[in-house]
Amino acid sequence: MEKPLRILAVCGMGVGTSMILKTQAEKALKALETKANVELADISTAKGLAIHADIVVTSDELAERIGEINTPVVKVSNFMDLEGMIAGLRAAISEIEN
């Protein structure tokens, strides 16, 4: 069985926005038929946790604050745009596989 991806949903405080990101990411992953565990994180701990994640999902503004990491980052501008989340995760998954 294929190991599930580890996805990190990052927001400023690790509570509200990251929960929306997590929910949208889980819907997108279901549409992509991809198994993954989506974890929540605040921006202050995200950089340390990101090195162990396969993909990071966050807002455009916070992506810059995470800094230089080797993990693909899906930047989300509209948290309710499921199609955008699907496209972003599809591209990140493709990057990991290649």
MOPE-V85616 format. One record per pair of residues at least 4 apart in sequence whose ideal C-beta (glycine too) atoms are under 6 Angstrom apart, sorted by the first residue. I is the first residue (numbers start at 1). J is the second residue. Records with the same first field share a line. If there is no record, write none. Layout:
I: J + J
This chain:
4: 35 + 36 + 37
5: 36 + 54
6: 37 + 53 + 54
7: 25 + 36 + 38 + 55
8: 39 + 41 + 49 + 50 + 53 + 56
9: 18 + 21 + 22 + 38 + 40 + 57
10: 41 + 46 + 58 + 62
11: 17 + 18
12: 43
13: 42
14: 18 + 40 + 41 + 42
18: 40
20: 79
21: 25 + 57
22: 38
24: 85
25: 38 + 57
26: 38
27: 82
28: 85 + 86 + 89
29: 34 + 36
31: 86
41: 45 + 46 + 49
43: 62 + 65
45: 49
46: 50 + 66
47: 66 + 67
50: 56 + 69 + 71
53: 71
54: 96
55: 72 + 92
56: 71 + 73
57: 74
58: 62 + 63
59: 76
60: 75 + 77
63: 73 + 75
72: 92 + 95
74: 88 + 89 + 92
